[in-house]
Amino acid sequence: MSSFDVVSIGELLIDLVPLPAADDSMRFVAKPGGAPGNVAVGVARLGGRSAMLTKVGDEAFGRMLVDTLRGNGVSIDGIRTTRERRTGLAVVTLTPEGDRDFFFYRDGCADSDLSPDDLDQDILRATKVFHVGSLFLAQPTSASAQRHGMAFAKEKGIRISADPNLRVHLWGDQAAMLAAGREVIQAANILKVSDDELRMLTGIEDIAQAVCALWHPDLQFAAVTKGPKGAELYTANASMAVDGFVVETVDTIGCGDAFMATLLTELVARDFQLEGKPALEQVARRACAAGALTATRTGGMESLPGPEAIDAFLASRA
């Protein structure tokens, strides 16, 4: 029996999120974040078993992140610390509509120094799903760690889930960013990608055609998120589009990660059997509800909903 449902590898960082200020000054509060870490916490909040593989600085921000994951029930045994490097930062600004914009401070940060030797293979061996993004492929050391983990997962028959999570600000070379996105997609059995990312990766406007262009024999499930417009889920034999939910948006940080965590939790609970439109619709609506709920609060990781909140939200929108 597997010890974990999902093990995430990737960035664990601090989001400096703006606070309202009457005098128009810029004030920020430190919030735990990083897409792979958000997914690990999201799975745990939904009742799943998750773990994190990454590296943080041996300082206040690093300790805050580790304590947050521990407090949410995520295994921290695979998190390494270092005194030589600092935890990464993302300064977040928000538009009046609540959409996010990021300024990253990640040059030489701790998680970029995660090496293959730092990976706890016992943790990785004990999971049903190995979750990856593309940002770790931007730096040579962390790239080697992620590629080692993906190869290990393939060898052991562990499913790989991927969220390319393309961040144009972090890549000096857009072609390299797109290549990293395509690399994790090619390794994936489960894929989540936004409609904007899908167009960037394929150059195709039609979503179904773009998904078809990315499909490969090992891919079992693909989800395309469309923000407040909903999402589309695909298997090899079926597809389903669902509408989104109208909510009062505070910020959109973590919405895609809430969707991803819910999708993975549902797939694990269903033993990765998701055939037919009714099943696709049920999972897609639940994942969209998780994303919508996350948008109603500030801070990605702390806004991730539990199953009771999702149930109540769906019941209110029946």
C-alpha atoms as one frame of an Amber mdcrd trajectory, in Angstrom:
protein
   0.000   0.000   0.000   1.293   3.460  -0.925   2.108   5.813   1.932   1.264
   8.911  -0.145  -1.337   9.866  -2.699   0.732  12.742  -4.104   4.371  13.761
  -3.741   5.233  17.202  -5.158   8.628  18.422  -6.265   9.382  22.059  -6.965
   9.454  25.575  -5.659   8.416  26.442  -2.129   8.564  30.192  -1.654   7.153
  33.226   0.088   4.512  35.327  -1.645   4.695  38.946  -0.530   1.028  39.873
  -0.981  -0.181  43.504  -1.004  -2.335  44.795   1.819  -4.899  47.576   1.316
  -3.543  50.961   2.363  -5.609  54.146   2.597  -2.597  56.315   1.765  -1.781
  54.336  -1.434   1.520  53.141   0.031   2.737  49.629  -0.833   2.456  47.285
   2.138   2.973  43.546   1.974   2.406  40.504   4.149   4.368  37.246   3.844
   2.259  34.293   2.722   3.468  30.712   2.097   3.313  29.726  -1.558   4.831
  28.042  -4.568   2.606  26.049  -6.927   3.891  22.520  -6.111   3.722  23.282
  -2.383   0.186  24.596  -2.799  -0.814  21.342  -4.479   0.675  19.283  -1.640
  -1.235  21.336   0.935  -4.402  21.239  -1.170  -4.313  17.446  -1.322  -3.789
  17.202   2.450  -6.685  19.581   3.150  -8.904  17.399   0.995  -8.055  14.381
   3.137  -5.254  12.986   0.981  -1.730  12.023   1.982   0.972  14.214   0.512
   4.668  14.992   0.786   7.021  17.670  -0.530  10.481  17.395  -2.078  12.329
  20.715  -2.133  14.951  22.857  -0.391  14.520  26.035   1.664  16.843  28.443
   3.396  17.676  27.955   7.061  16.053  31.255   8.017  12.694  32.688   9.076
  10.981  32.327   5.711  12.185  28.764   5.224  11.041  27.797   8.706   7.657
  29.440   8.090   7.142  27.346   4.974   8.143  24.082   6.650   5.927  24.835
   9.656   2.981  25.638   7.368   3.274  22.367   5.474   3.689  20.406   8.702
   0.660  22.155  10.202  -1.425  21.169   7.194  -0.475  17.503   7.454   2.043
  17.417   4.594   5.101  15.201   5.156   8.200  17.416   5.409  10.734  14.576
   5.578  11.795  15.288   2.000  12.442  19.013   2.536  16.128  19.941   2.803
  17.500  23.131   4.374  20.618  25.105   3.607  22.522  27.949   5.259  24.237
  28.875   1.990  21.131  30.026   0.102  17.935  31.919   0.866  14.310  30.985
   0.327  12.836  32.383  -2.889  10.422  35.323  -2.915   7.570  36.342  -5.188
   6.286  39.898  -4.844   2.648  39.886  -5.882   0.665  42.844  -7.160  -3.025
  42.699  -7.972  -5.099  44.421 -10.634  -8.453  45.968  -9.652 -10.068  42.765
 -10.962  -8.003  40.652  -8.555  -5.730  39.178 -11.219  -2.147  38.645 -10.158
   1.195  39.878 -11.404   4.463  38.544 -10.019   7.978  39.860  -9.557  10.254
  36.973  -8.627  13.463  37.040  -6.609  14.839  33.575  -7.223  18.409  34.000
  -8.469  20.486  31.479  -6.530  17.597  30.621  -4.203  17.568  27.502  -2.041
  15.190  25.321  -4.066  17.218  25.842  -7.255  20.026  23.948  -5.469  18.007
  20.757  -4.886  20.107  17.946  -6.376  19.375  14.300  -7.226  21.287  13.293
  -4.075  18.831  15.368  -2.018  15.823  13.329  -3.164  14.383  10.876  -0.669
  13.669   7.932  -2.938  11.792   6.105  -0.195   9.231   8.920  -0.194   9.023
   8.954  -3.972   8.745   5.182  -4.152   5.791   5.294  -1.746   3.480   7.555
  -3.756   0.714   7.009  -6.291   1.334  10.325  -8.083   4.512  12.353  -8.577
   3.569  15.983  -9.250   5.885  18.304 -11.197   5.960  21.750 -12.776   8.326
  23.336 -15.269  10.057  26.010 -13.148  12.590  23.582 -11.661  13.869  22.973
 -15.211  15.070  26.586 -15.420  18.149  25.898 -13.262  20.625  23.077 -13.965
  20.812  21.552 -10.462  17.090  21.494  -9.745  16.472  20.380 -13.332  18.681
  17.344 -12.792  16.793  16.544  -9.576  13.392  16.756 -11.244  14.488  14.727
 -14.254  15.951  12.108 -11.927  12.651  11.991 -10.039  10.595  11.670 -13.230
  12.819   8.882 -14.527  12.549   7.088 -11.186   8.752   7.435 -11.214   8.561
   6.063 -14.759  10.739   3.114 -13.816   8.560   2.302 -10.785   5.255   2.715
 -12.612   4.266   5.806 -10.621   1.917   8.197 -12.387   3.315  11.655 -13.136
   1.098  14.718 -13.005   2.245  17.972 -14.556   1.232  21.608 -14.365   3.610
  23.546 -16.664   2.689  26.770 -14.801   4.558  28.924 -17.315   6.009  32.117
 -15.817   7.307  34.386 -18.569   8.988  36.706 -16.026  11.276  33.903 -14.845
  12.625  32.825 -18.204  15.042  34.946 -20.150  14.420  32.708 -23.148  10.768
  32.060 -23.997  11.733  29.167 -26.259  13.438  27.485 -23.294  10.316  28.040
 -21.184   8.097  26.419 -23.793  10.555  23.551 -24.192  10.417  22.943 -20.424
   6.635  22.981 -20.544   6.573  20.459 -23.361   9.104  18.279 -21.542   6.913
  17.841 -18.464   3.847  17.327 -20.645   5.595  14.527 -22.528   6.373  12.819
 -19.208   2.868  13.288 -17.804   0.035  10.847 -17.312  -2.114  13.634 -15.851
  -1.962  17.193 -17.183  -3.401  20.529 -16.070  -2.817  23.547 -18.273  -4.532
  26.919 -18.645  -6.097  27.949 -21.941  -3.497  30.725 -22.319  -0.648  28.274
 -21.726  -2.197  25.842 -24.181  -2.140  28.493 -26.908   1.455  29.394 -26.055
   2.540  25.754 -26.230   0.745  24.819 -29.449  -0.075  28.007 -31.343  -3.604
  26.592 -31.782  -6.686  28.589 -30.744  -9.194  25.721 -30.634  -8.860  23.984
 -27.266  -9.817  20.488 -28.406  -7.404  20.656 -31.350  -4.636  21.978 -29.102
  -5.152  19.165 -26.581  -5.029  16.680 -29.453  -1.710  18.178 -30.576  -0.221
  17.598 -27.104  -1.745  14.156 -26.555   0.629  11.192 -26.370   0.182   7.479
 -25.566   1.056   7.809 -21.854  -1.334  10.707 -21.220  -4.536   9.556 -19.508
  -6.178  12.791 -18.352  -5.881  16.409 -19.450  -7.593  19.409 -17.872  -7.706
  22.855 -19.443  -8.636  25.647 -17.039 -10.313  28.799 -18.340 -10.456  30.954
 -15.217 -14.014  32.109 -14.409 -15.227  30.523 -17.658 -14.720  27.014 -16.243
 -12.680  24.088 -17.509 -12.535  21.225 -19.968 -11.524  17.648 -19.090 -10.270
  15.102 -21.593  -9.553  11.388 -21.613  -8.604   9.305 -24.619 -12.280   8.533
 -25.255 -14.333  11.405 -23.853 -14.368  15.101 -23.055 -16.501  17.473 -21.021
 -16.666  21.259 -20.703 -18.177  22.844 -17.582 -18.959  26.448 -16.754 -17.182
  28.280 -13.994 -18.706  29.875 -10.907 -19.289  33.581 -10.389 -17.758  34.694
  -7.080 -16.536  37.939  -5.576 -12.857  37.668  -6.406 -10.313  38.845  -3.849
  -7.283  37.432  -5.655  -6.586  34.537  -7.989  -3.378  33.273  -6.370  -3.575
  29.505  -5.942  -6.793  28.965  -7.915  -5.117  26.686 -10.450  -3.350  24.804
  -7.658  -6.675  24.245  -5.870  -8.056  22.874  -9.134  -5.029  20.595  -9.538
  -5.164  19.309  -5.962  -8.872  18.519  -6.311  -8.382  16.791  -9.649  -5.610
  14.590  -8.243  -7.561  13.779  -5.077 -10.585  12.767  -7.141  -8.516  10.624
  -9.489  -6.831   8.813  -6.596 -10.195   8.230  -4.886 -11.585   6.788  -8.142
  -8.486   4.626  -8.705  -7.788   6.676 -11.836 -10.994   5.458 -13.490 -12.732
   8.441 -15.050 -14.627   7.309 -18.115 -17.822   8.837 -19.434 -19.207  12.365
 -19.399 -21.042  12.184 -16.023 -17.824  11.324 -14.177 -15.870  13.971 -16.063
 -18.518  16.577 -15.305 -18.615  15.745 -11.601 -14.835  15.975 -11.206 -14.553
  19.127 -13.331 -17.267  20.937 -11.369 -15.670  19.973  -8.080 -12.254  21.189
  -9.209 -13.748  24.447 -10.536 -15.536  24.950  -7.217 -12.212  24.580  -5.385
 -10.640  27.199  -7.626 -13.579  29.572  -7.175 -13.479  29.263  -3.391  -9.742
  29.994  -3.382 -10.391  33.217  -5.308 -12.560  34.551  -2.484  -9.674  34.837
  -0.012  -6.198  36.362   0.098  -3.132  34.143  -0.122  -2.891  30.974  -2.183
  -1.884  28.280   0.298  -4.051  29.393   3.194  -7.086  29.807   0.915  -7.162
  26.210  -0.309 -10.532  24.634   0.603 -11.373  21.392   2.339 -14.026  18.914
   1.156 -16.782  20.283   3.397 -16.375  23.785   1.947 -16.525  22.411  -1.595
 -19.609  20.322  -0.777 -21.385  23.320   0.730 -20.441  25.567  -2.184 -21.729
  23.073  -4.764 -24.928  22.532  -2.790 -25.538  26.300  -2.771 -25.056  26.424
  -6.557 -27.039  23.291  -7.400
